[in-house]
């Protein structure tokens, strides 16, 4: 072992203890960068889930408000509200959520199959958000 250490010093010109410290510092720096990368991805995933949850609940509330107004034969809410909720789904959600939202909106508008469409929407939202309800 002693001869190997002398050989390393002779080859690189750097004392073995200094070489060990440099390698250790490099490993620690790489581990820190990897940890920061993983933490950043986790935080981004959490942010996306929160934004999706907000968009999904806003859309469901807008459709429920539309449905209530239709049942009470009151003036319908502004179409811009539902349009904004749908646009948020188009930006944040996967295609399956967009399709479920379109089916729900259509069912609420034509008054056929609404309970099934609403259930399908919530099932898809639970699957996408991975909340296990």
C-alpha positions as CSV (number, residue, x, y, z in Angstrom):
1,X,0.0,0.0,0.0
2,X,2.8,2.4,0.9
3,X,4.4,1.8,-2.5
4,X,1.1,2.4,-4.3
5,X,0.7,5.8,-2.5
6,X,4.3,6.7,-3.4
7,X,3.6,5.7,-7.0
8,X,0.5,7.9,-7.1
9,X,2.4,10.9,-5.8
10,X,5.2,10.3,-8.3
11,X,2.8,10.0,-11.2
12,X,0.6,13.0,-10.5
13,X,2.8,15.1,-8.4
14,X,-0.2,15.6,-6.0
15,X,0.0,14.2,-2.4
16,X,-2.4,11.3,-1.8
17,X,-4.3,13.1,1.0
18,X,-4.9,16.1,-1.3
19,X,-6.0,13.8,-4.1
20,X,-8.5,12.0,-1.8
21,X,-9.9,15.4,-0.6
22,X,-10.4,16.6,-4.2
23,X,-12.1,13.4,-5.2
24,X,-14.3,13.6,-2.1
25,X,-15.2,17.2,-2.8
26,X,-16.1,16.3,-6.4
27,X,-18.4,13.5,-5.3
28,X,-20.1,15.7,-2.7
29,X,-20.6,18.4,-5.3
30,X,-22.1,16.0,-7.8
31,X,-24.4,14.5,-5.1
32,X,-25.6,18.0,-4.2
33,X,-26.3,18.8,-7.9
34,X,-28.2,15.5,-8.3
35,X,-30.2,16.2,-5.1
36,X,-31.1,19.7,-6.3
37,X,-32.2,18.4,-9.7
38,X,-34.4,15.7,-8.0
39,X,-35.9,18.3,-5.6
40,X,-36.6,20.7,-8.5
41,X,-38.5,18.0,-10.4
42,X,-40.5,17.1,-7.3
43,X,-41.5,20.7,-6.7
44,X,-42.4,21.2,-10.3
45,X,-44.6,18.0,-10.3
46,X,-46.3,19.3,-7.1
47,X,-46.9,22.7,-8.7
48,X,-48.4,21.1,-11.8
49,X,-50.7,18.9,-9.6
50,X,-51.9,21.9,-7.7
51,X,-52.6,23.9,-10.9
52,X,-54.5,20.9,-12.4
53,X,-56.5,20.5,-9.2
54,X,-57.5,24.2,-9.3
55,X,-58.4,24.0,-13.0
56,X,-60.4,20.8,-12.6
57,X,-62.4,22.1,-9.6
58,X,-63.0,25.5,-11.3
59,X,-64.3,23.7,-14.4
60,X,-66.6,21.4,-12.3
61,X,-67.9,24.4,-10.4
62,X,-68.6,26.3,-13.7
63,X,-70.5,23.4,-15.2
64,X,-72.5,22.9,-11.9
65,X,-73.4,26.6,-12.0
66,X,-74.5,26.2,-15.6
67,X,-76.5,23.1,-14.8
68,X,-78.2,24.8,-11.8
69,X,-79.1,27.8,-13.9
70,X,-80.6,25.6,-16.6
71,X,-82.6,23.6,-14.1
72,X,-84.0,26.7,-12.5
73,X,-84.6,28.3,-15.9
74,X,-82.6,31.3,-14.9
75,X,-80.4,33.3,-17.3
76,X,-77.3,31.3,-18.2
77,X,-73.9,32.4,-16.7
78,X,-71.5,34.2,-19.0
79,X,-70.0,31.8,-21.5
80,X,-66.6,33.4,-20.9
81,X,-66.5,31.8,-17.5
82,X,-66.9,28.3,-18.8
83,X,-64.6,29.0,-21.8
84,X,-61.9,30.2,-19.4
85,X,-62.3,27.0,-17.3
86,X,-62.1,24.8,-20.5
87,X,-59.0,26.7,-21.7
88,X,-57.3,26.0,-18.4
89,X,-58.0,22.3,-18.9
90,X,-56.6,22.5,-22.4
91,X,-53.4,24.0,-21.1
92,X,-52.9,21.9,-18.0
93,X,-54.6,18.6,-18.5
94,X,-53.9,15.6,-20.6
95,X,-56.1,14.7,-23.6
96,X,-58.2,12.3,-21.5
97,X,-59.2,15.2,-19.2
98,X,-60.1,17.5,-22.1
99,X,-62.2,14.7,-23.6
100,X,-64.0,14.2,-20.3
101,X,-64.6,17.9,-19.9
102,X,-66.1,18.1,-23.4
103,X,-68.4,15.2,-22.7
104,X,-69.5,16.8,-19.4
105,X,-70.1,20.2,-21.0
106,X,-72.1,18.6,-23.9
107,X,-74.1,16.5,-21.4
108,X,-74.9,19.5,-19.3
109,X,-76.0,21.5,-22.4
110,X,-78.3,18.9,-24.0
111,X,-79.5,17.5,-20.7
112,X,-78.8,13.8,-21.5
113,X,-76.4,11.5,-19.7
114,X,-75.3,14.2,-17.3
115,X,-74.8,12.0,-14.2
116,X,-72.7,9.5,-16.1
117,X,-70.6,12.2,-17.7
118,X,-70.1,13.9,-14.3
119,X,-69.0,10.6,-12.8
120,X,-66.6,9.9,-15.7
121,X,-65.1,13.4,-15.3
122,X,-64.4,12.9,-11.6
123,X,-63.0,9.4,-12.2
124,X,-60.6,10.8,-14.8
125,X,-59.7,13.7,-12.5
126,X,-58.9,11.3,-9.7
127,X,-56.8,9.2,-12.0
128,X,-54.8,12.1,-13.4
129,X,-54.3,13.8,-10.0
130,X,-53.5,10.4,-8.4
131,X,-55.4,11.2,-5.3
132,X,-57.0,7.8,-4.9
133,X,-60.6,8.8,-4.3
